[in-house]
Amino acid sequence: MSDDSSEPARPDPKTELKPDDMPRVLVCVDLARETGAIIPPAKAVARALGAELAFVHVIKAYAYTESETPVDPVEWEIMRRENKRRMAQIAKEHGDGDETPATHLLVGHAAEQICGVMAGTPQDIAVLGRGHGESAAHMGETVRRILEHGVNSLLLVPVDAAPKPGFSRIFVPLDCSGRSERIMPIVEKIARSENAEVVLVHAVPEPVFTGAGPVEPEDKMLITQINQRNERVARSYLDQLSGRMRTGGLHVRSLVLSGGDVRRQLSTAIGEQATDLLVLASHGRSGYADVPFGDVANFLISRSQVPTLVVRFGDTAADTHVFSTTRSKGARGPGAMLQ
């Protein structure tokens, strides 16, 4: 069931995205528990992107099978009407002026219904709550399934975090590839709308030698030279991006991390930088065609303690690179979330 009422807000014609490319921000509301913390970040993202805000709730269909306890049809219909009323109330509370966000009251399996309502519109963003501190292994089923099988961008918000009306610092990991850099127009829109500081970050991967033989003195020197070279190139890259963004009136800092596992360097820095919003590209330099997320994005998603916007892009010519048609092997099969 769907109650749609208004046209999406249109962006400034000077922006890079065409009006037809404007997303909807669909807030997936769980009426059985407190999910109010997810609404302010969702509204901030919708406002920044000139997007339509809408609310989605999924009711489990009542069962007639022997394996499940049947639900009385009358009680189920009363529950459906009550949920519809509560959704309308939420939409009214979070409307903008005379415009009330659309509501979608759906019946069935939550992940399938949420993906279904976004089918054919890959630019839509689903907003979902997750328990604070949940790992990928203990993430809610709906969140896991949409992460692993959906095609839309996602905003994941800790449901028991203190609600904030907006963002003051946006943390943006980049691997110096064109694929990761594609998130920058979205980052800039949010930063400009929220008057937020952007922290552009690159974590330098540690060079690794084959372990069959001892590390010689010249090997250690080579590692040092490679690290110095990569840090220098990363700083130059981030300085160029920062300079362009400052020219556009944005507040930007750059940060180069080195020494250790890239994923853990970034995870630690997110907390140290007092991050309000983490923005990730779903795949970076070496994304595989059949894996929903790259290793770094997967690791950070499963551990993030702050609102996390994961930007996914459809298959376009711009996605063509050395790994774009490669299939993953072993543990990195589809839907395998790293622990």
Order of alpha helices (4+ residues) and beta strands (2+ residues): beta-beta-alpha-beta-alpha-beta-alpha-beta-alpha-beta-beta-alpha-alpha-beta-alpha-beta-alpha-beta-alpha-beta
